């Protein structure tokens, strides 16, 4: 595993030490302070054959996303078996792969970021972690905190999917339901963290969730034979995965681990019920504005103003991609379509992506021969209450 | 992939052709007819190094359980990424591993058996598959049938976990809820299958679900460095996994793929609310009798008389193991224990096993240094309604 050279502010590019726990950039002169990205000295890895490095590391305990330990911070992992998820070829679309992140521990992609962030929290000796969550981050933090025997303080909207609530309680976290959205939950964490001694492990407010999520970028390229696809579709709430994948592509190019240099077009997908990034993209803005009255059954997309909006918009544009929104009706139709025709039960967030793919094929923006990776970020099983309601399924006796 | 030499009846040892679809033994003279096991000519594999064979096959599309294709029927797989699930070392027990089958597609171990059985159903050109299910088999059949574009007819108890119902509907299966237990569902399938043209894909009534499930045996041995553990704990409803693992051990010994010859003690775990196999074991019987008024929140264990009871009892005894039951209170306590202390949200069936392990450590039957594999057969996320009710968690607005 490499040593961390320094943390770099995404906004002012200050170099910050990783010897002590850091949140956001302490040197940014104007708010909001920039997120910090981990920078390594990767020179010893440069021009190695990734197949040798990665496959050596994938043996034994270094399975799952830890096969990429050569490009992750050096620390004893808090692991529950996250990463190296299936890349499933579509039955119907000749050049589409679905990346099944529901196979992760706690049933979502959030496991990657929080495995890494809790690993570093334990490394630094932190004792109390707090997070606002639209749903899946809560379960993931609760699980990894339990595995590390660190206390977790979790704030979720009261109408979060039921599974997110039950799992967080089962993992023994301190769970508080808040009347409002994730932005209201974030305010509670901000107001109370100093007094309570909580370390704020929110999206893009500490450097390591991005490092865990970046493994999705390494993984999709490795699973395609160390080649880029033409486009990557990503449901965008907080956007950490999209940011992490872009960082992975940058690192892989430095290392010479990817053939070709044409990075994929990044397609950030939101719901028409909460589409701050898509709106800012369409209006040519560099940051988003708070989305009023956010409402969608794709719970993970109900983020009215992501902290990393400027970074997301920058990446989407640099990639030649776009940000777009689909309706809840289109999401539900795509859940049923992929269930019945592919045998895959998508989360609403994942189905926003498959719906968007259909639209971009229909518009001619993409051709059926363009190689695309569609991210299903969570298991459909985590949303049975919401999906059943949308499907107008009657409840059963046990429910 | 090897050719099938023949199918062998587990009861009368008749050799049956696999050239056409088979259900149970057509030559057994007395009821119940024996289950059929697949026999191969494995001579060309004998004394090979499994690491070479398996790792070669694990590359490319042959991931997951299909890394074992050299010992599986030769057919084009219907796959959703099943198998090669995490083997997680317990934080607290120095020699215990938890085999996390909740990471499978549809969130349970049933994916392995039904991936294989639907693969063969498509191979034979079958068009309509029917199954009675206590829960997880329903979702798995529905998913693989959708992936193969074969019709699925599914019969479940009305009070099945909600997730099992929602997923089966989302996959487009024909779902019917029955007032009663899985045994009542099985009766409906038996009565209607001839008229409706359904192929009965029930537990141990066709040869291939065992073949899929046996990959759990190969996998746990490979993940322990091609060595046996001292004991394997398995939650036993229908018991196919236990039967499949035992078959895998037999094949691995024939192939010379496992070091040592002392097979693990097989511990079959049930709920005190439905414990036909444990009762028969304690009473020294070779078959079980129907359990009256079966009731447990471990839905998968609510099988009042498994079709393979005689085989299960025989294996448990031959292994020097045992069959035992734990209470629903013990199951719930173990769910909370493993959630809070290990970061793992177990299914009730999985927690029956962890509870049983605690009891056998306390009784001195096992030592803490004995290497054990504990099977969590499904994701805790599939049981949020039942687990929340047992935890007396209040419902949320969205539920």
Contacts between the chains, C-beta under 8 A, distances in Angstrom:
chain1	res1	chain2	res2	distance
A	63	B	86	7.3
A	64	B	86	7.0
A	79	B	88	7.9
A	80	B	86	7.2
A	80	B	88	6.5
A	80	B	100	7.9
A	80	B	343	5.7
A	80	B	344	6.9
A	81	B	85	7.6
A	81	B	86	2.7
A	81	B	88	5.8
A	81	B	100	5.8
A	81	B	103	6.5
A	85	B	81	7.6
A	86	B	63	7.3
A	86	B	64	7.0
A	86	B	80	7.2
A	86	B	81	2.7
A	86	B	105	7.7
A	88	B	79	7.9
A	88	B	80	6.5
A	88	B	81	5.8
A	91	B	147	6.7
A	100	B	80	7.9
A	100	B	81	5.8
A	100	B	105	7.6
A	103	B	81	6.5
A	103	B	103	5.2
A	103	B	104	7.7
A	103	B	105	7.4
A	104	B	103	7.6
A	105	B	86	7.7
A	105	B	100	7.6
A	105	B	103	7.4
A	105	B	343	8.0
A	105	B	344	8.0
A	106	B	345	7.4
A	106	B	381	7.9
A	107	B	107	7.5
A	107	B	379	6.6
A	107	B	381	5.3
A	139	B	345	8.0
A	142	B	343	7.9
A	143	B	343	4.3
A	143	B	344	7.4
A	143	B	345	7.1
A	144	B	343	6.1
A	145	B	343	7.5
A	146	B	339	6.6
A	146	B	340	5.7
A	146	B	341	6.7
A	146	B	342	6.9
A	146	B	343	3.9
A	147	B	91	6.7
A	147	B	342	6.4
A	147	B	343	3.2
A	147	B	344	8.0
A	148	B	343	7.7
A	149	B	341	7.7
A	158	B	396	6.7
A	158	B	397	5.8
A	159	B	396	6.8
A	159	B	397	4.9
A	159	B	398	4.6
A	160	B	396	7.2
A	160	B	398	7.3
A	161	B	398	6.7
A	162	B	384	5.8
A	162	B	385	8.0
A	162	B	388	7.4
A	162	B	395	7.6
A	162	B	396	5.7
A	162	B	398	6.4
A	162	B	399	4.4
A	163	B	381	5.3
A	163	B	384	4.8
A	165	B	393	7.6
A	165	B	396	5.9
A	166	B	384	4.4
A	166	B	387	6.3
A	166	B	388	5.0
A	166	B	391	7.7
A	166	B	393	6.4
A	167	B	345	5.3
A	167	B	380	6.9
A	167	B	381	6.5
A	167	B	384	7.5
A	169	B	391	7.0
A	169	B	393	6.3
A	170	B	335	6.5
A	170	B	336	6.7
A	170	B	339	4.0
A	170	B	340	7.9
A	170	B	345	5.1
A	170	B	380	6.7
A	170	B	387	6.8
A	170	B	391	7.4
A	171	B	339	4.8
A	171	B	340	6.5
A	171	B	343	6.3
A	171	B	345	6.6
A	172	B	336	7.6
A	172	B	339	6.1
A	172	B	340	3.5
A	177	B	396	7.4
A	335	B	170	6.5
A	336	B	170	6.7
A	336	B	172	7.7
A	339	B	146	6.5
A	339	B	170	4.0
A	339	B	171	4.8
A	339	B	172	6.1
A	340	B	146	5.7
A	340	B	170	7.9
A	340	B	171	6.5
A	340	B	172	3.5
A	341	B	146	6.7
A	341	B	149	7.8
A	341	B	172	8.0
A	342	B	146	6.9
A	342	B	147	6.4
A	343	B	80	5.7
A	343	B	105	8.0
A	343	B	142	7.9
A	343	B	143	4.3
A	343	B	144	6.1
A	343	B	145	7.5
A	343	B	146	3.9
A	343	B	147	3.2
A	343	B	148	7.8
A	343	B	171	6.3
A	344	B	80	6.9
A	344	B	105	8.0
A	344	B	143	7.4
A	344	B	147	8.0
A	345	B	106	7.4
A	345	B	139	8.0
A	345	B	143	7.1
A	345	B	167	5.3
A	345	B	170	5.1
A	345	B	171	6.7
A	379	B	107	6.6
A	379	B	379	7.6
A	379	B	381	6.8
A	380	B	167	6.9
A	380	B	170	6.7
A	381	B	106	8.0
A	381	B	107	5.3
A	381	B	163	5.3
A	381	B	167	6.5
A	381	B	379	6.8
A	381	B	381	5.3
A	381	B	382	5.9
A	382	B	381	5.9
A	384	B	162	5.8
A	384	B	163	4.8
A	384	B	166	4.4
A	384	B	167	7.5
A	384	B	384	7.9
A	385	B	398	5.6
A	385	B	399	5.0
A	386	B	398	6.5
A	387	B	166	6.3
A	387	B	170	6.8
A	388	B	162	7.4
A	388	B	166	5.0
A	389	B	398	7.7
A	391	B	166	7.7
A	391	B	169	7.0
A	391	B	170	7.4
A	393	B	165	7.6
A	393	B	166	6.4
A	393	B	169	6.3
A	395	B	162	7.5
A	396	B	158	6.7
A	396	B	159	6.8
A	396	B	160	7.2
A	396	B	162	5.6
A	396	B	165	5.9
A	396	B	177	7.4
A	397	B	158	5.9
A	397	B	159	4.9
A	398	B	159	4.7
A	398	B	160	7.3
A	398	B	161	6.8
A	398	B	162	6.3
A	398	B	385	5.5
A	398	B	386	6.5
A	398	B	389	7.7
A	399	B	162	4.5
A	399	B	385	5.0
A	399	B	399	7.6
